[in-house]
Amino acid sequence: MQRPLILVTNDDGITAPGIRALIDVMKEIGDVVVVAPNSAQSGMGHAITINNTLTLEKVHIDESLDIEYACSGTPVDCVKIALGQILDRKPDLCVSGINHGSNSSINVIYSGTMSAALEAGMSGIPAIGFSLLDFSWNADFEQIKPFIKKITTEALKNGIPADVVLNVNFPKLSMDDINGVKICRQAKASWVENFDKRESPHGKEYYWLVGEFVNQDRGEDTDEWALKNGYVSIVPVHFDLTAHHVIKTINNWDL
């Protein structure tokens, strides 16, 4: 049987340890094409480059890969240019990550990692975003590789429903301490933010965004609960932002 074609991308940059670990797993499953940002693009969400040019540089970080490109744009740019300029057919799967840090709950809105996966999903490609709750550049991704392989192979075997993308987050635990996998809903949470006003050595004022993550959701069926209790969380997400349940209410307005 033909091996699946897998597009790999991320938002931490093409040299990040997370994406290199993800590539290692995907090479065991299928034929891998990598198109990722040439520098860190965390927090870019679904941004695209429209007022500047894009560049692509073929790189050879992993000598076993024939197609590996560093792109000057955002994670979403990487998916778009991979589909539009590099690949001669749609990949069977797009995987994004492994992100250095959480993309659970409301973080999915800001995430370049998940936006890349969502862009693939919008193009009809099954997609998964993977994240580890460890922001360290030297995070231990070896512990979660077996879970990533299992989730990926199950997704390829069973298929991901149309217009749905999987958001997978891993707790910062050893493989033996992970209790299993939970299929969850996104927790209701938010960031309480502030701008820390500072002054440069030259006397120029600048601001640094700081904040505290607050989980307002006490449900035991959420991604935040699963991660806090030692489980891998999988949240099926979709890109239809319509609040369908509100349409009837607004139709009663005097418009």
HELIX and SHEET records of a PDB file:
HELIX    1   1 PRO A   17  ILE A   29  1                                  13    
HELIX    2   2 PRO A   75  ILE A   81  1                                   7    
HELIX    3   3 ALA A   82  ILE A   86  3                                   5    
HELIX    4   4 ASN A  107  TYR A  110  1                                   4    
HELIX    5   5 GLY A  112  MET A  122  1                                  11    
HELIX    6   6 GLU A  142  ILE A  144  5                                   3    
HELIX    7   7 LYS A  145  ASN A  158  1                                  14    
HELIX    8   8 MET A  175  ASP A  177  5                                   3    
HELIX    9   9 ASP A  223  LYS A  228  1                                   6    
HELIX   10  10 HIS A  244  VAL A  246  5                                   3    
HELIX   11  11 ILE A  247  ASN A  251  1                                   5    
SHEET    1   A 9 LEU A  56  LYS A  58  0                                        
SHEET    2   A 9 ILE A  67  CYS A  71 -1                                        
SHEET    3   A 9 ASP A  31  PRO A  37  1                                        
SHEET    4   A 9 LEU A   5  THR A   9  1                                        
SHEET    5   A 9 LEU A  93  HIS A 100  1                                        
SHEET    6   A 9 ALA A 127  LEU A 132  1                                        
SHEET    7   A 9 VAL A 164  PHE A 170  1                                        
SHEET    8   A 9 TYR A 231  HIS A 238 -1                                        
SHEET    9   A 9 GLY A 180  ILE A 183  1                                        
SHEET    1   B 2 ALA A 189  GLU A 199  0                                        
SHEET    2   B 2 GLU A 205  ASN A 215 -1                                        
END                                                                             
